[in-house]
Amino acid sequence: MRSRTIKVDWLARVEGEGALHVKIKNSKVADLKFRIFEPPRFFEAFMRGRKYSEAPDITARICGICPVAYQMSACHAMEDAFGVKMDGQLRALRRLIYCGEWIESHALHVFLLHAPDFLGYEDAIQIARDHPDIVRRALQLKKAGNSLVALLGGREIHPINVRVGGFYRVPTRREMAALTGPLEEARDIAVEAVRWTAALPFPEFERDYEFVAMIHPDEYPFNEGRLISNRGLDIPVCEYDKHFAEQQVAYSTALHSQIENREAYFVGPLARVNLNFDKLSPLAQKTARAAGLRLPCQNPFKSIIARCVELVYACDEALRIIAEYEMPDQPAVQFQPKAATGYGCTEAPRGILYHRYRIDDQGLIADARIIPPTSQNQGSIEADLREFISANLKLPNKKLQWQCEQTIRNYDPCISCSTHYLNLHIEQT
Amino acid sequence: MARIRKPKLAVWKFASCDGCQLSLLDCENELLTLAGAVNIAYFLEASRATVKGPYDLSLVEGSITTERDAERIHHIRRASKRLVAIGACATAGGIQALRNFKDVREFTSIVYAQPKYINTLNKSTPILDHVFVDFELQGCPVNKYQLVEVINAFLHGRKPNTPRHSVCTECKRRGIVCVMVAKGTPCLGPITQMGCGVGGEYSGAICPAYNRGCYGCFGPKETPNTRSLSRWWTDHGMNEQELVRRFRGFNAGAEAFRKESEAHEK
């Protein structure tokens, strides 16, 4: 009887702390745990008794990579509770700051965190030694996204300008126009990135996933819409709790999500591109087709291509919004807080992010529920690992371990987020 | 010519949002230069390659919230010639230090169905409570240019140039109209350290420049007069409950802010 252990105690190139422990017995995966050991921070508990208006700033601190996503979901949930409707330029500005975060976060993941796996480098700094131009252009693309967030949000990480009902200050047309040049260059880099990533070596690996994403009648989803899947789910955001359940497992400080009584599901760029391809901008669609991305795409390793297609889209969409921008009279809409429950779900760079708040008659938060994308993907990550390891048992331990890490990174897991925690071990007996 | 050994830089994470270490990767213009000047020996968010200690400079992000982490920080200290705590979590316990004012068991049962699986300490504490810290860089998140300045200073054996005066002073220097005097908007600017937005157009005072009151994410300035600010707010009609909330933000555990919030808690 042969046994093997694959063990990664501190998974690298992910946000937060996680581990993988796999036990292989008689050429079968006997046990597999994708552990999140990031210490719990108890956001949902200490939000109780805080004012509704503090939710965007506080929840931003769940994640330094996607603070805008938290701010957006929190604002939409509060606005849902108070019956506030965002439209016109304020709504467009919300999309614009989200474009900035997608660009910054996707560029970080594609080039600095994920690409090194495909090219056999330990990190992007090593890539830069051999191919300095790739890394330099990637950083330029990332910077264009960060500049957008910095202008609209006041700074890149934990922006200060987002509030329930809109913003504190809106940019002038001149400030916006200054971003056009860098975004046009960023778009060229993104188009090139789609071609470049599509030519990377991909493992033959496909699974029949249930993809979940938001959908909107007129646009590629960011802030609003219904939740749909390729297996018939079609619900408004307020019914999320009825269809999705979170489960606690002993080895993880992140809660696992399940959809109805079905299996794990898949959220993020690949799910969005599969479910919303027709809503992408013509250039994003054309670039994806030209690069040979065939849909539905069920190879999770190709999520790196989906991320690049979204980079093209986010640059395109940002440029459109900037071109059509007129400075609104007021930076925010007026409203009256009241006792109510509000639901918000938006498309974070890593997938759907759900917030629910119950507000009391003093405008204080009585109850909060936050479900980040990574805890929703955790089931799929474990299922992918099981299948990938079973199919690749002949690989030497070192190589198998690295590819397991890559399998996890397909999802751009944000562990800081999911702790509401990852550690890699492979054990063969 | 003899080759000069590049100094070894390590980046460590404890309970945090990853935002402060991300600030390093957000230095798009400086990152490759930095990678040329130092040996990035341990930085898991960026690389799976790790080099053993000792390290010339360790940057520590996050607060201590578990027994395991309380032990780990001692190992890191022993392996580091210089250790700098970065960000509000590492210097004050972070937003998760709000638990310090409540019963953590109750918190666990709110978030987790089976609290017995969760290991956590009663308090979220800064790095300085556990080991000797060579320097603390405040901010939630830290400012990336200040971070580069700190790295630069330590690598050259000099003191970092990170001023400790208030946000208030920065508003005056930049001609930003006082949001508290002009509009009655509560602002923590008089007692909060400058540093937000350094390197940008609204260096040291982003929130007032965006028409909102400072919410103290850079923590207390040197010698903050918190009592005077509370009195001012009380005179303008702020109730005690809200006063407590204002001081209990991302730097709730910083001594000056903590004491002031406790003074108003019944």
Interface residues (C-beta under 8 A of the other chain):
Chain A: W10 L11 A12 R13 V14 E15 G16 E17 E38 P39 P40 R41 F42 F43 E44 A45 F46 R48 R50 K51 E54 D57 I58 R61 I62 C63 G64 I65 P67 L108 L112 L113 E122 D123 A124 I125 Q126 A128 P132 V135 R136 L139 Q140 K142 K143 N146 A150 G154 R155 E156 I157 H158 I160 N161 R163 Y168 R169 Q248 V249 A250 T253 L255 P331 W402 E405 C414 S416 H420
Chain B: K13 F14 A15 S16 C17 D18 G19 C20 Q21 L22 S23 L25 D26 E28 N29 L31 L32 A35 I40 L44 E45 A46 S47 R48 A49 T50 T65 T66 D69 G94 I95 Q96 L98 R99 K102 V104 E106 F107 T108 I110 V111 Y112 A113 Q114 Y117 I118 T120 S124 C140 P141 C196 G197 G200 Y202 I206 C207 A209 Y210 N211 R212 Y215 C217 E242 R245 G249 F250
